Amino acid sequence: MAGQSASILVVDDVPENRDLLIRRLSRLGYSQFDQAADGNEALAAIARTRYDLVLLDIMMPELDGFGVLEALRADGRINELPVIVISALNEIEPVVRCIELGADDFLFKPFNPILLRARVTATLEKKALRDQTRDELLRKQVELNEARTLQLALVPPPFRGAVAGRPLAVDVLLLPAKEVGGDLVDYFPVGDELMVLAIGDVSDKGAAAALMMARTHSIFRSLSARPDAMELFTDPARAVALANDALARGNDGCMFVTFLLAVLHVPSGTLSYVRAGHVPPFLRGAGELTRLTGMGGPALGIVEEFPYRAATHQLAPGDRLLVVTDGFTEAQDRAGALYGEERLGALFAGTDDIQSGTALARMAGDVRAFEAGLPAFDDMAGILLTLPPHHGEH
């Protein structure tokens, strides 16, 4: 920090002492000074002006230097405003107390000009580095917040409508554990009869995982825009294999994506799905809860040209399909116990408001309550497909 640009507040009840300090500092190239004769004046000046350094006396009328430090510490300003205490008290106890209250340094009166120069210069340099670090962290936080907004914008809104003349409901949820995450959730129609569901979990967390997630999302959306999309998604194993090859090629970071691609042929109710290392979906049918355990292959991005296989299941009116990432099932409480698939399945089986659009949020809320205030263990994503009964509302 250039001497000419540093703003310094000199606090001392003796005018001669203030004048001496200012003259000494002026010789060092500093030129922006304010003065205060006691602690109350100092706090008022600090409230009005953003200083780079405070030179603070201890023994003053009205409010002493300890009181100033206590006030600055109470409102958090001591973390951003360097204070060098300059006092005639030559015992160690006042020094310790000042340092404990947040002062950066301590000089005894009468001060040594060379030592004053060294302490002031070093303190201002440290403040400049702290300011630079704070500004950089703020810039990164702004960028991460913007990235979170863009990531959440990839999540489609809930669907309530008809496909091929049959009522259908799709709800989705994405809750990154941090600003951005590696979970993805999506759905989209292909042609007039297919509804495609996609959910995945990147092996890592943070910005790199978010980029991998965005790439995976983009690949499947691109496949849906191909002229042969209807043929491609009729056999979802082909679509998964193409995405896997693209992700595995040149994957120097060795990141992978557990993934589930499910394609519902709405007129017939036939569900074809490929489970690539992902949590098995929950199926709530007439009076029972089952799991779709068909395994199509490993997570995406690991092995090129892997021959993925699709499994099929026949859905009936009234069936509800729930697919989640392991941020639900592997959440931990304070004792380290896992939330678990059994607990989630029981909650899903007992949820009666499936079609209201709140079921996923309620499940996520139960997981957060289980964590009991601990930081989120992992990103959470979920997708809920409902085939309303023929006689029901949707």
C-alpha positions as CSV (number, residue, x, y, z in Angstrom):
1,M,0.0,0.0,0.0
2,A,1.6,3.3,-1.1
3,G,2.3,5.7,1.7
4,Q,0.4,8.5,-0.1
5,S,-2.8,6.5,-0.2
6,A,-2.9,5.2,3.4
7,S,-5.5,7.0,5.6
8,I,-4.4,7.0,9.2
9,L,-6.2,8.0,12.4
10,V,-4.0,9.2,15.3
11,V,-5.7,8.9,18.7
12,D,-4.1,10.5,21.8
13,D,-5.4,13.0,24.4
14,V,-2.1,15.0,24.3
15,P,-1.9,17.3,21.2
16,E,1.9,17.3,21.3
17,N,1.9,13.5,21.0
18,R,-0.4,13.6,18.1
19,D,1.6,16.3,16.4
20,L,4.9,14.3,16.9
21,L,3.4,11.1,15.4
22,I,2.0,13.0,12.4
23,R,5.3,14.7,11.7
24,R,7.2,11.4,11.9
25,L,4.8,9.7,9.6
26,S,4.8,12.6,7.1
27,R,8.6,12.2,6.7
28,L,7.9,8.6,5.7
29,G,5.6,9.7,2.9
30,Y,2.2,9.4,4.6
31,S,-0.1,12.4,4.1
32,Q,-3.7,11.5,5.0
33,F,-4.3,12.0,8.7
34,D,-7.2,12.5,11.1
35,Q,-6.9,13.1,14.8
36,A,-9.0,12.2,17.8
37,A,-8.5,13.3,21.4
38,D,-10.3,10.4,23.2
39,G,-11.9,7.1,22.5
40,N,-15.4,8.5,21.8
41,E,-14.0,10.8,19.1
42,A,-12.0,7.9,17.7
43,L,-15.1,5.7,17.4
44,A,-17.1,8.5,15.8
45,A,-14.3,9.1,13.3
46,I,-14.1,5.4,12.5
47,A,-17.8,5.3,11.9
48,R,-17.5,8.1,9.3
49,T,-14.3,7.2,7.5
50,R,-12.7,4.1,6.3
51,Y,-9.1,4.1,7.7
52,D,-6.2,1.9,6.8
53,L,-4.6,2.2,10.2
54,V,-5.3,3.5,13.7
55,L,-2.5,4.6,16.1
56,L,-4.1,4.3,19.5
57,D,-3.1,5.6,22.9
58,I,-4.3,3.7,26.0
59,M,-4.6,6.2,28.8
60,M,-7.3,8.7,27.8
61,P,-10.2,10.5,29.4
62,E,-13.9,9.6,28.7
63,L,-13.1,6.3,26.9
64,D,-9.6,4.7,27.0
65,G,-7.9,2.6,24.4
66,F,-9.1,-0.6,25.9
67,G,-12.7,0.6,25.5
68,V,-12.0,1.5,21.8
69,L,-10.6,-2.0,21.1
70,E,-13.5,-3.6,22.9
71,A,-16.0,-1.6,20.8
72,L,-14.2,-2.5,17.6
73,R,-14.1,-6.1,18.6
74,A,-17.8,-6.2,19.5
75,D,-19.0,-5.0,16.1
76,G,-16.4,-7.0,14.1
77,R,-14.5,-4.0,12.7
78,I,-11.3,-5.0,14.4
79,N,-11.0,-7.8,11.8
80,E,-10.6,-5.3,9.0
81,L,-9.0,-2.2,10.7
82,P,-5.4,-2.6,11.9
83,V,-4.6,-1.0,15.2
84,I,-1.2,-0.2,16.6
85,V,-1.3,0.7,20.3
86,I,1.3,3.4,21.4
87,S,1.4,3.8,25.1
88,A,3.5,4.9,28.0
89,L,2.4,1.8,30.0
90,N,5.5,-0.3,30.1
91,E,4.2,-3.4,31.7
92,I,3.4,-6.7,29.9
93,E,-0.2,-7.0,31.1
94,P,-1.5,-4.1,29.0
95,V,0.3,-5.4,26.0
96,V,-1.3,-8.8,26.4
97,R,-4.7,-7.3,26.9
98,C,-4.5,-5.2,23.8
99,I,-3.3,-8.1,21.7
100,E,-6.2,-10.3,23.0
101,L,-8.6,-7.5,22.1
102,G,-7.4,-7.6,18.5
103,A,-4.6,-5.0,18.3
104,D,-2.0,-5.8,15.6
105,D,1.0,-4.4,17.4
106,F,2.2,-2.4,20.4
107,L,4.8,0.4,20.8
108,F,6.1,1.9,24.0
109,K,6.5,5.6,24.5
110,P,8.8,7.3,23.8
111,F,8.7,5.4,20.5
112,N,11.8,4.7,18.3
113,P,11.3,6.4,14.9
114,I,12.9,3.4,13.1
115,L,10.8,0.9,14.9
116,L,7.7,3.1,14.2
117,R,8.4,3.0,10.5
118,A,8.9,-0.8,10.5
119,R,5.7,-1.5,12.4
120,V,3.6,0.9,10.4
121,T,4.9,-0.3,7.1
122,A,4.5,-4.0,8.0
123,T,1.0,-3.5,9.3
124,L,-0.1,-1.6,6.2
125,E,1.4,-4.3,3.9
126,K,-0.5,-7.0,5.8
127,K,-3.7,-5.0,5.5
128,A,-3.2,-4.6,1.8
129,L,-2.7,-8.4,1.5
130,R,-5.8,-9.1,3.6
131,D,-7.9,-6.7,1.5
132,Q,-6.6,-8.3,-1.7
133,T,-7.5,-11.7,-0.4
134,R,-10.9,-10.6,0.7
135,D,-11.7,-9.0,-2.6
136,E,-10.6,-12.1,-4.5
137,L,-12.8,-14.3,-2.2
138,L,-15.7,-12.0,-2.8
139,R,-15.2,-12.1,-6.6
140,K,-15.1,-15.9,-6.5
141,Q,-18.2,-16.0,-4.3
142,V,-20.1,-13.8,-6.8
143,E,-19.0,-16.1,-9.6
144,L,-20.1,-19.2,-7.7
145,N,-23.4,-17.7,-7.0
146,E,-23.9,-16.9,-10.6
147,A,-22.9,-20.4,-11.5
148,R,-25.4,-21.8,-9.0
149,T,-28.1,-19.7,-10.6
150,L,-27.2,-21.1,-14.1
151,Q,-27.0,-24.6,-12.8
152,L,-30.4,-24.5,-11.2
153,A,-31.8,-23.0,-14.4
154,L,-31.0,-26.3,-16.1
155,V,-33.7,-28.0,-13.9
156,P,-37.0,-28.1,-15.8
157,P,-40.2,-27.1,-14.0
158,P,-42.7,-29.8,-12.8
159,F,-44.9,-31.3,-15.5
160,R,-48.6,-31.9,-15.2
161,G,-50.3,-32.8,-18.4
162,A,-51.0,-35.6,-20.9
163,V,-48.6,-37.4,-23.2
164,A,-50.2,-39.6,-26.0
165,G,-53.5,-38.9,-24.4
166,R,-52.5,-40.3,-21.0
167,P,-52.1,-38.1,-17.8
168,L,-48.6,-37.9,-16.5
169,A,-46.9,-36.0,-13.7
170,V,-43.1,-35.4,-13.2
171,D,-41.5,-33.6,-10.3
172,V,-37.8,-32.8,-10.0
173,L,-35.5,-31.5,-7.2
174,L,-31.9,-30.4,-7.2
175,L,-30.2,-29.2,-4.0
176,P,-26.4,-28.6,-4.3
177,A,-24.6,-29.0,-1.0
178,K,-22.4,-26.0,-1.8
179,E,-22.8,-23.2,-4.3
180,V,-22.5,-25.6,-7.2
181,G,-22.7,-29.3,-7.3
182,G,-22.3,-32.4,-9.4
183,D,-25.8,-33.8,-9.4
184,L,-28.1,-33.5,-12.4
185,V,-31.7,-34.1,-13.0
186,D,-33.7,-33.7,-16.2
187,Y,-36.6,-34.9,-18.2
188,F,-37.9,-34.3,-21.7
189,P,-40.3,-35.7,-24.3
190,V,-39.0,-37.4,-27.4
191,G,-41.6,-37.6,-30.2
192,D,-45.2,-37.9,-29.2
193,E,-45.0,-41.0,-27.1
194,L,-41.8,-41.1,-25.1
195,M,-40.9,-39.3,-21.8
196,V,-37.2,-39.5,-20.9
197,L,-36.0,-39.2,-17.3
198,A,-32.3,-38.6,-16.5
199,I,-30.6,-38.3,-13.2
200,G,-26.9,-38.5,-12.4
201,D,-24.2,-37.9,-9.7
202,V,-20.7,-36.9,-10.6
203,S,-18.0,-38.5,-8.5
204,D,-16.5,-35.2,-7.3
205,K,-17.9,-32.0,-5.8
206,G,-17.5,-28.3,-6.5
207,A,-16.8,-26.4,-9.7
208,A,-15.1,-29.3,-11.6
209,A,-18.1,-31.6,-10.8
210,A,-20.5,-28.9,-11.9
211,L,-18.8,-28.6,-15.3
212,M,-18.9,-32.4,-15.7
213,M,-22.5,-32.3,-14.8
214,A,-23.3,-29.6,-17.3
215,R,-21.4,-31.5,-20.0
216,T,-23.4,-34.7,-19.3
217,H,-26.6,-32.7,-19.3
218,S,-25.7,-31.2,-22.6
219,I,-24.8,-34.5,-24.2
220,F,-28.2,-36.1,-23.5
221,R,-30.1,-33.0,-24.6
222,S,-28.1,-33.0,-27.8
223,L,-29.0,-36.6,-28.4
224,S,-32.7,-35.7,-28.0
225,A,-32.3,-33.2,-30.9
226,R,-30.9,-35.7,-33.3
227,P,-33.0,-36.8,-36.3
228,D,-32.9,-40.4,-35.1
229,A,-33.8,-39.5,-31.5
230,M,-37.0,-41.5,-31.4
231,E,-35.1,-44.7,-32.5
232,L,-32.2,-43.9,-30.2
233,F,-34.2,-43.4,-27.0
234,T,-36.5,-46.4,-27.8
235,D,-33.3,-48.3,-26.9
236,P,-31.9,-46.2,-24.1
237,A,-28.8,-48.4,-23.9
238,R,-27.6,-46.9,-27.2
239,A,-28.0,-43.4,-25.9
240,V,-26.2,-44.2,-22.7
241,A,-23.3,-45.9,-24.6
242,L,-22.9,-42.8,-26.8
243,A,-22.8,-40.5,-23.8
244,N,-20.4,-42.8,-22.0
245,D,-18.0,-42.8,-25.0
246,A,-18.0,-39.0,-25.1
247,L,-17.3,-38.7,-21.4
248,A,-14.7,-41.4,-21.2
249,R,-12.7,-40.1,-24.1
250,G,-9.8,-37.9,-22.8
251,N,-11.1,-38.1,-19.3
252,D,-7.7,-37.3,-17.7
253,G,-9.3,-36.3,-14.4
254,C,-10.8,-39.8,-14.1
255,M,-14.2,-38.3,-13.1
256,F,-17.2,-40.5,-13.6
257,V,-21.0,-40.1,-13.4
258,T,-23.4,-42.6,-11.8
259,F,-26.4,-42.3,-14.0
260,L,-29.9,-43.6,-14.6
261,L,-31.7,-43.1,-17.9
262,A,-35.3,-44.2,-18.0
263,V,-37.6,-44.0,-21.0
264,L,-41.3,-44.4,-20.6
265,H,-43.4,-45.4,-23.6
266,V,-46.5,-43.7,-22.3
267,P,-49.2,-45.4,-24.4
268,S,-48.1,-48.9,-23.2
269,G,-46.7,-48.0,-19.8
270,T,-43.4,-49.8,-20.6
271,L,-40.4,-48.4,-18.8
272,S,-37.0,-49.1,-20.3
273,Y,-34.1,-48.1,-18.1
274,V,-30.3,-48.2,-17.9
275,R,-28.8,-48.1,-14.4
276,A,-25.1,-47.1,-14.7
277,G,-23.9,-47.6,-11.2
278,H,-26.8,-45.6,-9.8
279,V,-29.0,-46.0,-6.8
280,P,-31.9,-48.4,-7.8
281,P,-35.2,-46.6,-8.3
282,F,-38.1,-47.0,-5.9
283,L,-41.4,-48.1,-7.4
284,R,-44.6,-47.7,-5.4
285,G,-47.3,-49.8,-6.9
286,A,-50.6,-51.1,-5.7
287,G,-50.0,-51.7,-2.0
288,E,-46.3,-52.4,-2.2
289,L,-42.8,-50.8,-2.6
290,T,-40.3,-52.5,-4.9
291,R,-36.9,-51.6,-6.3
292,L,-35.8,-51.7,-10.0
293,T,-32.5,-53.4,-9.6
294,G,-31.6,-54.1,-13.2
295,M,-28.0,-53.2,-13.7
296,G,-27.0,-51.8,-17.1
297,G,-23.3,-51.3,-16.7
298,P,-20.7,-49.2,-14.8
299,A,-20.8,-45.4,-14.2
300,L,-20.3,-43.2,-17.2
301,G,-16.8,-42.0,-18.1
302,I,-14.8,-45.0,-17.0
303,V,-14.6,-47.5,-19.9
304,E,-15.1,-46.6,-23.5
305,E,-17.3,-48.7,-25.8
306,F,-18.9,-50.6,-22.9
307,P,-22.0,-52.6,-24.1
308,Y,-24.7,-51.2,-21.8
309,R,-27.9,-53.1,-21.4
310,A,-31.5,-51.9,-20.8
311,A,-33.9,-53.5,-18.4
312,T,-37.7,-53.1,-18.7
313,H,-40.6,-52.9,-16.3
314,Q,-44.3,-52.5,-16.9
315,L,-45.9,-49.6,-15.1
316,A,-49.6,-49.5,-14.3
317,P,-51.9,-46.6,-13.7
318,G,-51.3,-45.3,-10.1
319,D,-47.6,-46.4,-10.1
320,R,-45.1,-43.9,-8.8
321,L,-41.4,-44.1,-9.7
322,L,-38.8,-42.3,-7.4
323,V,-35.1,-42.0,-8.4
324,V,-32.6,-40.1,-6.2
325,T,-28.9,-39.6,-5.9
326,D,-27.0,-40.8,-2.9
327,G,-27.1,-37.4,-1.2
328,F,-30.4,-38.7,0.2
329,T,-29.4,-42.2,1.2
330,E,-25.8,-41.5,2.5
331,A,-26.6,-38.4,4.5
332,Q,-25.3,-38.8,8.1
333,D,-26.4,-37.7,11.5
334,R,-24.1,-36.5,14.3
335,A,-23.3,-40.0,15.3
336,G,-22.2,-40.9,11.8
337,A,-25.2,-43.1,11.1
338,L,-26.5,-43.2,7.5
339,Y,-30.0,-42.1,6.5
340,G,-30.2,-45.1,4.4
341,E,-32.3,-46.5,1.5
342,E,-34.7,-48.3,3.9
343,R,-35.6,-45.1,5.7
344,L,-36.2,-43.3,2.4
345,G,-38.2,-46.2,1.1
346,A,-40.4,-46.2,4.2
347,L,-41.0,-42.4,3.9
348,F,-41.8,-42.7,0.2
349,A,-44.2,-45.6,0.9
350,G,-46.1,-43.6,3.5
351,T,-46.3,-40.3,1.5
352,D,-49.8,-39.6,0.4
353,D,-49.3,-36.2,-1.2
354,I,-47.4,-37.6,-4.2
355,Q,-49.4,-35.7,-6.8
356,S,-49.3,-32.3,-4.9
357,G,-45.7,-31.6,-5.9
358,T,-44.4,-31.4,-2.4
359,A,-43.3,-35.0,-1.9
360,L,-39.7,-34.5,-3.0
361,A,-39.3,-31.4,-0.9
362,R,-40.7,-33.3,2.1
363,M,-38.2,-36.1,1.6
364,A,-35.3,-33.7,1.3
365,G,-36.6,-31.9,4.5
366,D,-36.6,-35.2,6.4
367,V,-33.0,-35.8,5.3
368,R,-31.9,-32.3,6.5
369,A,-33.7,-32.9,9.8
370,F,-31.8,-36.2,10.1
371,E,-28.5,-34.3,9.7
372,A,-29.5,-32.2,12.6
373,G,-27.9,-29.0,11.5
374,L,-24.6,-30.5,10.2
375,P,-23.4,-29.1,6.9
376,A,-25.0,-30.9,3.9
377,F,-23.1,-34.1,3.3
378,D,-23.7,-34.2,-0.5
379,D,-25.8,-32.8,-3.3
380,M,-29.3,-34.1,-3.5
381,A,-31.3,-34.7,-6.7
382,G,-34.5,-36.5,-7.2
383,I,-37.1,-37.2,-9.9
384,L,-40.6,-38.5,-9.2
385,L,-42.8,-39.9,-12.0
386,T,-46.5,-40.5,-11.4
387,L,-49.0,-42.3,-13.6
388,P,-52.3,-41.1,-12.2
389,P,-55.1,-43.7,-12.1
390,H,-57.5,-43.5,-15.1
391,H,-60.2,-42.3,-12.8
392,G,-58.1,-39.9,-10.8
393,E,-57.1,-36.2,-11.1
394,H,-53.7,-35.2,-12.2
